């Protein structure tokens, strides 16, 4: 039995992190301490002036644990990691998990491609960014393609030309030199990539001078259409390179301007991103659990959580208020950046005016978006928390849902849809073309899809591990906390069998339908769990269900067409070229033929009753 008074006496006089648990073993608070013995005792001493939030937290504490480290810096790093992983309910939490896009150049390939990247991975490619706008990344890539004719496709090169390897539209638009056809050497292509890298590193003047010279040359040669093309490119370059107004034309320091606004229950932190003296963009972030937090605590919590995950740390952080741990935080940021980082509170001049502007923006966002934020949280993380509570799961962040789509068993496909933190993560969606199953056998098709998905993940993890790379960077290596099946016991058992065969431990939940095919409950661990049909959690489940169906049907439609109809009709006894063409001309789709009656089929030119019966029997013999 854990007796708090006795355990307090055992605390060491060393730096570390303390972790508070409630009676359900849930982690409800994480903190760091320069001296654990002194810090943790303060929570349980009578007469201590604790905030209402902390008093409430202490009332839930059933036991605590701690981790001793060598320094306060190590304690800070561990605290950041634990808060990010467990998201304790009584810590001040950064609610947004915004990702920033990059431009990725696969320099490890013979013919590098330039592409949009949602995150920065531990591979051998070069990344530029992060950018604050996805649209700006897309515009920049489009401009680079026009300027340097580089490829943006996923083809693996070099690849010998052939009937299945033809130059794409960008080649015909003169925006790609078609390395896939061998039309450009690696050396020549490499020169273009070097220019792309130079441009992304900020050397825009060189390309502008070159384009202006070419425009004048074309104009003097009276090639006005060509000159107009160069003029448009010059304007595009200027649009890309002309950022927002400079914060200080004589100061090219990278810095983030940080200010906040606070209401009773939440706070908004506004960040202006200043790069090379220019404001590149801005973002706002919500924090919850700030009821008793001071401004300095809000800023410190934000800095720890935000910069623990952001890929770029500027040289300076300019704050609207000082923070108590400024020296320690600066040391931590310096270690992450690899260069000295300064934390300052400007009082006069341009920087102070930028702080005021950031603060006003935060106040506007807080006043306008509070209700919207609460609704969005209820729909996503709140609904997800409700599902976790229904199922008795401690951790539930990522859900994968699967569906099978076919027409009478032909052209069967599987879909995998992913939701993280209650929102669709479309980059992780996957499609499967069923290979081993003939006919309308959804169970066997689902077994194939799940087996291929997780076997691929296992193999990919091992491959990445052997190469010493992060196993989370693969296409299939991230596993869900929960697999959500559209069916009940039958589909759940299929999933559990696959997981058992592959020695994987992942929770599986199915949907139990009523006589009207409406979800009435969840099938989980051999029990039916009733659900509240008017709850946000039920709405989330419905959205996942609908999205999984939509994705599967959309993929199936993309594969279905005259080619598929042609191949299926070839398998029907008594249907030759003439009758096949007549059926295709009249019905246009396989589904229309399947639902047609014998009488309707026999009326098609070239068909008779025997042929119609053969077609009808073919489509309904396994139905």
N, C-alpha and C positions, 0 to 999 in steps of 0.2 A: 504493500500500500504506500502511495506517495503522500508524505506529510510535508507540506510546503515549508513549515517552520524549521523542520530538521534539514531539509535540502538546502535552504538558504545558508545554513552554517557551513555547508560543504563547498560553497562557491569559491573558486580560486581568485586571487588578486592578480589576474592576468587579462589581457585583451581578448575579446572574442565576440561571438554572436549568441544571443539567447532566443529561444523559440518557445512561445506560449501555446499550449494545447487546451482544448475544451474537453468535456466529458466524452465526446464522440471521437476523440483523437484527432480532430481537425486542427490544423495550424491556424490560429486566429491573430497572431502578431509576431513579427520578427523585428529585432532591434540589435544594434551593435553597442559595444561598451569598451572604453579604454581600460576600465577595471570592472570585470564582471561582478565581483563581490559587492561593490558599492552600488552599481547601477541597478541590478535586479532587486536588491533589498528595498530600494526606494518605492517600488510598486506596492509593497505589502506593509509599509510602516504607517501606523496610525498618525493622523495629523499632517501627513504630507499633502501639499497643495496640488493634487492631481486634477487634470481637466476632466470634465464630465465624460468625455469619450473614453479616456483611459480608465476612469473609475468603473465604467460599464465593462470594459474589456477585462479588468482584473476580476470582476464578479463572475466571469465565465471561466477563469483559469482553473483547470483541474490539476495540471502539472506543467512543468517546464523542463526543457533540456538546454544544453549549451554546447558550443564548440569553441575550444580554446585555439587561438592562433598566435603567431609570433609578434604581430604589430597591429596598430590601429588601422593601418592601411589595408592589411589583409582582412581585417574585420569588416571594413567598408565594402571591399570587393565581394566578400561572402554574403554580406547582408543584401547587396544589390541582386546577386544571383538567386538567393532564396526567395526574395520578394517577387521577383519576376516569375519564378517557377511555381510558387504556391499561391500568390495573390491573396494574402491573408485579409480577412474582412475588416480588421481594425487598423490596418496600415493605410496611410494616405496613398491612394492608388492612381497612377496615370491610366486613364481609361482608353486613350487612343493608342493603337498599335499601327501607326501609319508607316507604310513602306515608301521609299523613295526610289524612283527609277534611275537606271544607269544606261550608258551606251557601252556595249560589250564588243570588243574586237578579238576574235579568236586567233591571236598571233601564233599559236602553236600549230596552226594548219598551213599547208603549202599555199593555199589561196584563202587568206583570212576573210571572214564575213563580219559585217558591221550590223549589229542588231540591238533592239530594245531588250533590256534586262530588268526584271522586277526586283532583283536583289543581287548582291555581290557574293559570288561563291568562291570557294577555295579551289580554283582550277588554274590553268596556266594562261588564261585569257587576260587581256588588259581591260580595265574598267575606268570609265570617265563619269564623274558625278560625285555624289548623288544630285539629281535635279529635283527641283520642287514641283515641276509640272510634267506630267506624262505627255501632254501635247507638245511641249517644247522639245522633248526628246524625239518624238515622231517627226516634228518639223525639221529638226537638225539632221536626222538620218536621211530624210527625203532630199534635203539640200546637198548632203555629202554624196548621195547617189548621182545627183545632177552634175556636181562639180567634178567628181573623180571616177565615175562609172564603176563603183565597187559593188560587189554582190551582197545581198541581204538574205539569200535563201539558205536552206538547211541541207543542200546537197553535199555529199561527201566527195571531195575532189582530191586528186585528179580521177576522173572517170572517163573511160573511152566513149566517144560519140557513138550513138546507135539509134535505132528507131524509137526507143523509150527515153532517149536523152536528147531532147531538142532545146534550142535556145528559147528562153522565156520572153514574155512581153517586154520586160525592161531592156533586153538587148535591142529589140526593134524600136524602142523609144530612145535608144542611144544613152541609156542610163546604166548599162552594164556591158563590160567587154566580153562576156560569155567565156569565162575560164573553163566552164563545163564542156565547151567544144574545143578547147585548146587554141582559141583565137588570140590568146595573150600569154606570154611566158610568165613564169613565177617571178623573174627579176623585174619585168616591166610592171607587173601587178604590185609587187612589193614597193615600188616607187610611189604608186598611188596611195597605198596604205600608209606609207611614211608621211605623205602630205595630209592624209586624214588625221593622223595622230598629232601632227604639227598644228593643224587647225583646232583640234579639240584641246590642245594645250594653251590655246589663246592667241596664236599667231595669225590673226585675221587680216592684218594689213597687207601681208604678202599676196594673199589670194585676191584681195580687192585691187591691188595694183595690177596684177596679171589680168584680171577680168576687164578692168578699165582700158588697158592697152589693147586687148583683143577686140573690145567694142569699137574703139577708135579705128583700129585697123580694118575691121569689117565695114564700118561706115564709110571710110575713105575709098574702099573698093566697091562702094555702092551695093554691098550685100546687106540691105537694110533689115531683112528678116532675121539674119544671123545676129546682127547688131542688137536688135530688139531682144533676142534671147539672152545675150550677155547682159543687157540692161536689167532684165528681170532677175537674173542671177545675182547681180550686184545689189539690187533691192532686197532680195531674200537674205543675202549675207548680212546686210545692214540691220534687217529686222531681227535676225538671230543674235547679232552681237550687241545691239543697242539694248542694254538692260535698263532697269529702272534707274532713277536719278542717283547720282553718287552721293554717298553720305559725307565724304570728305575727299575732294579731288586730289589732295596732297598726301593722303594716307591710304596705302593699298593693303592694310592689314585685314586678314580674315577674322571676322568676329560675329557673334550672335548677340542680338539685343533681346533681353528677356524681361518681361513685366507681367504682372498678374492682376486679376480682379476677382473678388471673393464675395459670395453670397453666404447664406446660412448653411447650406448643405454642400455646395460645390464651389470649385474655383476654375477659372480659365487662365491659362498661361499663353501669352502671345510671344512668338519668336520671330524676329526679323533676321534674315540671313544676309549678311554683308560679306561679299567676296571680292577681294582686290579693290576695296573701296566703293563697290557698287552693291546696291540692294538687289539681290537675285530673286527674292521672293519672301513669303511669310507664311506661317502656319499657326493655328491655335490648337491647344490641347486641354482636355478636361481632366480634372482630378476630383475624385469623390472621397468622402470620409474626412473632410476638412473642418468639421463643425467647431473644434476647439483649437485648430492650428493657427499659429501666428504666421505673418507674411514670410518671415525668415525661414520657418519650418516648411512652408509650402514650396518656397524656392529651392531649399536644400533637397527635399523629397523629389522634386521635379528633375533637378540636375542629376541625381543619382540614377533615377529610373530611365530618363531619356538618353543620357550619354552612355549608359551601360549598353544600349542597343544600337545607337546610331553609328553608321560606318565612318563618319567624318567628324573630327573635333577641331574647331577653329583655334586660332592663337589666343583670342580674348573672348571672355564672357562679360558682357556689360549688364549689370543687374539694377533693378529699380530700388532694391534695398540690400543691405549687407546680410550675409549669412554667417552664423557662428562658426561653421566648420570650413571657412573659406580656404585656409592654408592646407588642410587635409584634402579637400576636394580638388584644389589646384594641383597638388602632388599626384593625386590619382589620375586626373585628366592628362597631366604631363606624361605619366607612364603609359597611358593608352595612346596618346598622340605620338610619342617619341621625341617631342620637342616641348620647350617650355610653354605652359598655358597660364594665362593671367586671369584672375577674377577681379573685376573693378566695379565701383558704383560711381558713375560720373555725376558731377554736381553742376557743371556749367557747359556752355557751348553746344555744338552740333550734336554731340553724343547724348547729352542730357535731353535735348529736344526729341531725339529719336526714342529715348526711353519714355518720354511723355506720350509720344504718338503711339507707341506699342501699348501703353497702359490704357489709352482711350479706346484703342481697337479691342482690347480684352474686355473692357466694360461694355462695349456695344455688343460683342458676341455673347457675353454672359446674359445680358438683358433680353436679347432676341432669341437665343437658342436653348434656353433652359428647358422649356416644355418639349421642344423637339428632341432634345437629348434624352430626356426621361422616357419618351415614347420609344425612341430607337433602342435604348438600353433594355427596356421591357421586352421588345420584340426579339432581341438577339441574346445578349449574355443573360438577361433575366429569364428568358424562356429556356435557355440551355441549363441554367441552374435548376429550374423546375423539373426538367427531364432527369437531371442527375439525382434530384431528391426522390422522384418517383421510383427510380431504379436502385437507389441506395448506393450510387457511385460517388467516390471521393473526388475523382478527377474526370472531367468531361469537357474537352476543348475541341476535339476533331471527330467528326462523324463521316463515315463513308456509306453511301446508299447505292444499291445495285438494282438493275431491271433488265429484262430480256424482251426483245421485240422481234416479231417475225410475221410472215403471212403464210398461214397453213404450214408452218415449219420451215419455209424456204427463206433464204437470205437472213437467217437468224443473227442477231447482233446483241451484244451486251453493253450496258453503260455503267460507268462508275462516276458518281457525283460526290463532291467533297464540300462539307460545311465546316468552317472553323470559327469559333466564338460566335456561333449563331448566324454567320454570313456565308454565302457561297464563295468558294475559292476556285474560280473557273480555270485557273492555270493548272490545277491538279486534276481536272476532269480527265477521264480516259475512256477510250472506245475499244471494243473487242468484236472481232468478226468470228463467229462461232465456226470452229474447224472440225470438231470430232463428232458432232451430233447431227443425225439425220432425222427429219420430221419434227413435229411440234412437242418436244420434250423440254419444258422449261426447267425442270429440276436438273437434268443432265447438263443443260446449257449453263445454268447457274454454277454448277460444280466446276465446269471447265473455266468459266470466267474467274471465279475466286481462286482456283488453283493456279491459273496463269498469273493473276495479279500478285499473289503473295510469293509464289515461287520466283517470279521475276525480282521481287523486292529482296528476297533472301540472297539470290545470286548477285544482285547489284550491290548489296551491302558488303558481301564478301570481297567482291572485286575492288570496291573503294577502300576497304580496310587493308587489302593487300598492297594497294598503292599508297597507303598512308594518308588518304584523303578523308574529309568529313563525310560520314555515311549518310548525313541528312541531305546531301546535295544531289542525290540521284533522282530519277523520275518516279521510282516506285518505292523508295526506301523509307518514306515517312508512313508509319502505320497509324491507324485510327485508334481512338479510345473506345469507340463503339461502331459496330457494323449494324446498320438499320435495314432490315429486309422488308420488302413490300408485303410478303406473305406471312403466314403464321408459323405453326410448329414445323411443317414440312420444310420450308425454306430455311428456318433457323437451324434445324438439324443438319441440313446439307452444309451450311456454313461451319457449324461446329465440327463436323466430320473432316472437312478440308483443313481447318485450323489444327485439329488434333494430328492429322497425318503429317502436317508440316511442322509440328511441335511449336505452335504459336499460341500465346495466351491473349486473346482479344475478346471483349464482351460482345455478345450478339443479341439483338432484340428484333422481334418481328411484330407485325401489325395484325391484329385479330379483327376480321370484318363481320358485320352483321348480315342479315338476309338481303339487305339492299346494297351490299358491297361498300358500306361506310365503315370507317375504322371506329371500333367501339372500345378497344383496349390494346395493351401491349403484351406480347408473349415474351417473357424473360425468366430464364432459369426455371423452366417447367411450370411457370405460373402465369395466369392472366392478370395483368394489373389494370384496373379501371382507370380511365383518363377523363378529365374534365373537358368536355367539348367546346366550352366557351373560353378556355384559358389561352394565354399566349403560348404556352408550351404546345398545346394541341395545334395551334396555328403554325408554329414552327415545323412540327412534324408534317403537317399537310403541305407546307411549302417545299420541304425536302422531297416528299413523295411526288408532288406535281413536277418538280424540276427533274427528278430522275426519269419519270415517264417521258417528259418533253425531250430530254437529251437522247434517250434511246430511240424514240420515234423519229426524231430529226435525223439521226444517223441512218436509221433504216430506210427512210425516204431517199436519202442521198445515194444509197446503194441500189435502190429499186428503180427500175426503168425498163426500157425496151430490151436492153441486153439481158436482164434477169428474166423477163417474161419469155424471151426467145429461148433461153436455155431450159426453162422449166417445161415449156410446151413441147420441146423436143423429146421429153421423156414419156409422153402420153401415147399409148397405142392408138393407131388410126389417124394421127395428126401429122400430116406431111407439110411441105413448104407452103402449098396453096392455102390449106386450112389455117395454118399457123399465121400467115400474113393476114388472112381475113379476120381472125380473132383479134389480132393486134390492132388492126385498123379500126375495128368496131369498138373495142373495149378500152384500149390504151393502157390499162393497168391490170396487174395480176389479181388484185383484190376484186375488181369489177367482174372478172371471169369467174372467180371463186364463188361469188354470191349469186351468180346468174342461175336460173332454173334450166332444167333439161329442155323445156319448151322454148325458152328464149334462145338457148344455144343452137337449137336445131333450125331456127329461122335465119341464122347467119348464112350469107351466100357461100356455097360450097360445102356446108355442113349437112348432115342427115341425123336421124334420131340415134343411130348406133354410135356415131362420132360424138354427139352431144352427151349420151350416157357415159361414154368413155371419159370425157373431160370431167363430167360431174362426179363420177366415181373416184377419179384420181384425186380430186380436191377434198373429198369427204370421207375417204376410206379410213383415215386415222383421226378424224375430228371427234 
